[in-house]
Amino acid sequence: MRHQSPSEPGQIRPAAPLASGSAPSNAPSIDSATLDLLARWGREDATTDPEQIRAAERDIADFKKAMNGTRVFSGEPLLYP
């Protein structure tokens, strides 16, 4: 049998499967207050003003162009084809 030196990691074993239908006790719960706040902000920020909509679309197009530009420069595939 081979002995481990202090710098070698121990063997990794697969985790035991969870019983069906059970979740870990530390699983996050749904934060409905945060979801409600995000929905309210979405309603508050909604607009039908054509100029604001065009400005937002230009911002998104500029963002996508910048993100793709760095990827082209590095030889990576485009994020926004």
Backbone as CSV, one residue per row, in Angstrom:
resi,resn,N_x,N_y,N_z,CA_x,CA_y,CA_z,C_x,C_y,C_z
1,MET,0.834,-1.169,0.000,0.000,0.000,0.000,0.881,1.234,0.000
2,ARG,0.526,2.213,-0.816,1.292,3.433,-0.956,0.850,4.453,0.079
3,HIS,1.776,5.163,0.682,1.453,6.195,1.664,1.393,7.550,0.986
4,GLN,0.489,8.368,1.452,0.332,9.712,0.913,1.325,10.648,1.582
5,SER,1.925,11.506,0.766,2.752,12.545,1.360,1.827,13.676,1.782
6,PRO,2.260,14.553,2.684,1.389,15.639,3.143,0.934,16.575,2.027
7,SER,1.664,16.637,0.898,1.274,17.547,-0.169,0.307,16.924,-1.165
8,GLU,0.033,15.640,-1.061,-0.876,14.984,-1.983,-2.306,15.060,-1.475
9,PRO,-3.251,15.318,-2.387,-4.651,15.361,-1.950,-5.167,13.967,-1.642
10,GLY,-6.166,13.904,-0.790,-6.787,12.623,-0.473,-7.646,12.145,-1.622
11,GLN,-8.083,10.910,-1.541,-8.933,10.382,-2.600,-10.307,11.027,-2.524
12,ILE,-10.889,11.254,-3.693,-12.215,11.858,-3.767,-13.222,10.759,-3.989
13,ARG,-14.255,10.762,-3.186,-15.310,9.763,-3.317,-16.582,10.450,-3.782
14,PRO,-17.433,9.760,-4.548,-18.698,10.370,-4.968,-19.588,10.637,-3.756
15,ALA,-20.372,11.688,-3.859,-21.300,12.022,-2.787,-22.424,11.002,-2.740
16,ALA,-22.938,10.794,-1.568,-24.075,9.877,-1.423,-25.303,10.537,-2.035
17,PRO,-26.113,9.797,-2.769,-27.309,10.398,-3.382,-28.314,10.808,-2.306
18,LEU,-29.070,11.868,-2.607,-30.133,12.306,-1.710,-31.319,11.368,-1.853
19,ALA,-32.058,11.209,-0.780,-33.289,10.417,-0.854,-34.237,11.143,-1.801
20,SER,-34.961,10.405,-2.599,-35.839,11.051,-3.576,-36.871,11.917,-2.869
21,GLY,-37.088,13.112,-3.450,-38.064,14.027,-2.903,-37.564,14.867,-1.746
22,SER,-36.319,14.687,-1.349,-35.819,15.505,-0.245,-34.784,16.489,-0.762
23,ALA,-34.757,17.632,-0.160,-33.793,18.672,-0.522,-32.889,18.908,0.678
24,PRO,-31.666,19.366,0.435,-30.795,19.648,1.569,-31.416,20.732,2.457
25,SER,-31.151,20.653,3.743,-31.756,21.611,4.666,-31.238,23.032,4.441
26,ASN,-30.115,23.180,3.769,-29.562,24.517,3.526,-29.935,25.049,2.135
27,ALA,-30.910,24.419,1.466,-31.333,24.883,0.141,-31.981,26.255,0.279
28,PRO,-31.633,27.201,-0.619,-32.214,28.545,-0.503,-33.714,28.519,-0.787
29,SER,-34.448,29.340,-0.048,-35.882,29.445,-0.292,-36.113,30.560,-1.301
30,ILE,-37.274,30.581,-1.911,-37.610,31.612,-2.885,-37.819,32.915,-2.131
31,ASP,-37.134,33.944,-2.566,-37.223,35.254,-1.926,-38.273,36.077,-2.652
32,SER,-39.523,35.912,-2.242,-40.605,36.590,-2.952,-40.533,38.104,-2.804
33,ALA,-39.979,38.615,-1.711,-39.858,40.067,-1.543,-38.930,40.647,-2.605
34,THR,-37.836,39.962,-2.882,-36.908,40.442,-3.913,-37.548,40.354,-5.291
35,LEU,-38.239,39.259,-5.568,-38.913,39.115,-6.862,-39.972,40.196,-7.047
36,ASP,-40.705,40.502,-5.983,-41.713,41.565,-6.054,-41.065,42.923,-6.333
37,LEU,-39.944,43.192,-5.673,-39.232,44.450,-5.879,-38.731,44.570,-7.314
38,LEU,-38.160,43.495,-7.853,-37.676,43.519,-9.235,-38.830,43.736,-10.213
39,ALA,-39.961,43.114,-9.954,-41.134,43.305,-10.820,-41.627,44.753,-10.750
40,ARG,-41.632,45.325,-9.542,-42.062,46.718,-9.400,-41.123,47.655,-10.146
41,TRP,-39.805,47.413,-10.018,-38.833,48.246,-10.748,-39.046,48.125,-12.251
42,GLY,-39.344,46.919,-12.718,-39.601,46.725,-14.145,-40.793,47.534,-14.608
43,ARG,-41.848,47.548,-13.806,-43.039,48.348,-14.155,-42.726,49.839,-14.116
44,GLU,-41.949,50.275,-13.119,-41.605,51.694,-12.996,-40.732,52.171,-14.156
45,ASP,-39.844,51.295,-14.623,-38.919,51.682,-15.693,-39.507,51.517,-17.089
46,ALA,-40.646,50.864,-17.196,-41.258,50.633,-18.509,-41.613,51.975,-19.153
47,THR,-41.427,52.049,-20.463,-41.735,53.279,-21.184,-42.335,52.958,-22.538
48,THR,-43.099,53.897,-23.033,-43.608,53.802,-24.404,-43.052,54.950,-25.240
49,ASP,-42.152,55.746,-24.635,-41.541,56.877,-25.341,-40.605,56.340,-26.425
50,PRO,-40.909,56.603,-27.701,-40.098,56.060,-28.790,-38.621,56.474,-28.705
51,GLU,-38.321,57.685,-28.260,-36.923,58.123,-28.174,-36.171,57.365,-27.088
52,GLN,-36.807,57.130,-25.949,-36.161,56.343,-24.893,-35.944,54.901,-25.343
53,ILE,-36.894,54.368,-26.081,-36.763,52.998,-26.591,-35.610,52.930,-27.583
54,ARG,-35.512,53.895,-28.505,-34.400,53.921,-29.473,-33.055,54.066,-28.751
55,ALA,-32.995,54.914,-27.722,-31.750,55.103,-26.971,-31.333,53.798,-26.279
56,ALA,-32.308,53.088,-25.706,-32.008,51.811,-25.053,-31.528,50.777,-26.071
57,GLU,-32.144,50.752,-27.246,-31.724,49.813,-28.295,-30.318,50.143,-28.781
58,ARG,-29.982,51.452,-28.874,-28.610,51.833,-29.258,-27.613,51.389,-28.186
59,ASP,-27.985,51.558,-26.919,-27.101,51.128,-25.828,-26.823,49.629,-25.902
60,ILE,-27.868,48.857,-26.154,-27.700,47.397,-26.247,-26.819,47.042,-27.449
61,ALA,-27.050,47.700,-28.592,-26.248,47.421,-29.791,-24.781,47.782,-29.543
62,ASP,-24.530,48.908,-28.878,-23.150,49.305,-28.565,-22.488,48.301,-27.626
63,PHE,-23.237,47.838,-26.634,-22.715,46.847,-25.690,-22.329,45.560,-26.412
64,LYS,-23.231,45.054,-27.259,-22.971,43.815,-27.991,-21.764,43.969,-28.912
65,LYS,-21.660,45.123,-29.575,-20.538,45.368,-30.473,-19.215,45.359,-29.689
66,ALA,-19.210,45.994,-28.530,-18.000,46.020,-27.703,-17.629,44.627,-27.206
67,MET,-18.628,43.859,-26.770,-18.360,42.500,-26.287,-17.819,41.620,-27.410
68,ASN,-18.411,41.718,-28.590,-17.931,40.923,-29.723,-16.562,41.391,-30.173
69,GLY,-16.296,42.705,-30.110,-15.001,43.235,-30.546,-13.841,42.638,-29.782
70,THR,-13.980,42.506,-28.463,-12.886,41.924,-27.680,-12.723,40.441,-27.990
71,ARG,-13.805,39.769,-28.305,-13.702,38.337,-28.618,-13.078,38.120,-29.984
72,VAL,-13.393,38.975,-30.960,-12.759,38.871,-32.275,-11.254,39.087,-32.122
73,PHE,-10.902,40.087,-31.334,-9.489,40.413,-31.111,-8.734,39.233,-30.500
74,SER,-9.388,38.487,-29.603,-8.724,37.366,-28.934,-8.936,36.047,-29.656
75,GLY,-9.690,36.047,-30.769,-9.905,34.812,-31.530,-10.981,33.914,-30.961
76,GLU,-11.795,34.419,-30.073,-12.862,33.604,-29.483,-14.146,33.758,-30.290
77,PRO,-15.066,32.815,-30.168,-16.330,32.924,-30.902,-17.157,34.105,-30.390
78,LEU,-18.003,34.652,-31.252,-18.832,35.785,-30.877,-19.889,35.394,-29.860
79,LEU,-20.173,36.297,-28.941,-21.255,36.090,-28.000,-22.595,36.480,-28.608
80,TYR,-22.565,37.506,-29.464,-23.771,38.047,-30.087,-23.619,38.030,-31.599
81,PRO,-23.893,36.868,-32.247,-23.724,36.791,-33.701,-24.721,37.652,-34.464
